[in-house]
């Protein structure tokens, strides 16, 4: 199963309705959190130093950071593809396509 994840933290739930929603929310949090900002887990999130780079370099570094962070911090998800939608001003939106690793789901037999 693949899911497209965009960063949208307007509706964070303490108890998501199911495990898939929990995984998607976790991936959103990983991508939206800058590394070194979480007091008891300084390695959580992504290193955002790529933000001041030229667009093509920023996209490559963002892809590497997101892939590494999601694959290590949310074992139930694997990054399949990262899509960028942007403009010439250097602003871009990121969509991360993840695959849900069925074998890691609770209750999987």
N, C-alpha and C positions, 0 to 999 in steps of 0.2 A: 504494500500500500504506500503510495506517495502522497505527500501533502505539500502545498506551497505555503510558506510562512512569510508573512510581512510583519514588520515591527508595528505593533499596535498595543500599547499598554494602558489604554483607556478603560479596559474592562477586565482587570486582573482579578481572578477568583481564588479565594483561599482553598476551596474544594471544587476543582473543575468537575464537570458532569460525568466524564469518563476518562479512561487512561490516555486515549488519543488526544483529547483536549489538554490534558496535563502535560503531555510531551510537547505539543505545539506551544503551549504557554512557557514551558521551560526553555525551549529554543528561542522564543522571543526575548526572554529575559537575558539569556546568554549574549545574544547579538546586541541588545540595547545597553548592556552594562560595560563600562570601561574598566579594563583590568586595573587592579590596585586600588579600587574604590570601595570594595567590600571589606570592612574591618577584620573579620575573622577568616576570610578566604580571599587573600590578595590576588590569587591567580584566576579567580572567577571572571569570566567575560572575555572581551577581546582587547588587544592592544590597539588603541586608536591613533597611533602616531602617523598612520597613513593619510589622515585627513588633510594634511597640508601639502601633499604630494600632487604632481600633475595627475589628471584624471586617469589616464591609462595605468600609471604606476599605482595610484590609490586603489583602483579596482582590482588589480592583481594582488596587492597586499591584503586588501579586505577579504578577498576570496580565500587566501591562505589562512588568515586569522580566523575567519568564521568556520572554515572546514575543520581546522585543528581544534578550536574551542568546542564546537558542537560534538565532534567525534569523541573528545575526551571527557566532556562534562555531562553529556546526556547519552549514555550507552544504548538507549532504546531507539536512537535516531542515527541515521547515516546521511551525510550531505550528498546529494546526487548532482545538484547544479545550483549555481548562483547567478541570478539575472539582475542586471543593472538597468535602470531607466533614468536617464539624466538629460542634462542640457549643457550648453557650452559654458555656462557660468561655473561649472564644477559641482553643481548640486546633483545628487543622484539618490534614487530610492532603491533599496535592495529587497529582492525576493529570493528566499532560500528554499529550494526544493529538497525535501528530506524524504527518505524512505524509513518507514517504521519497521524496526527489526522485530518481527513477530516472536522469535525465540526468546527475546528479552522481556516480553510482556508478562504481567502477572497472570497466573492461571494457564499459561500456554503449556500444552501437553504434547 
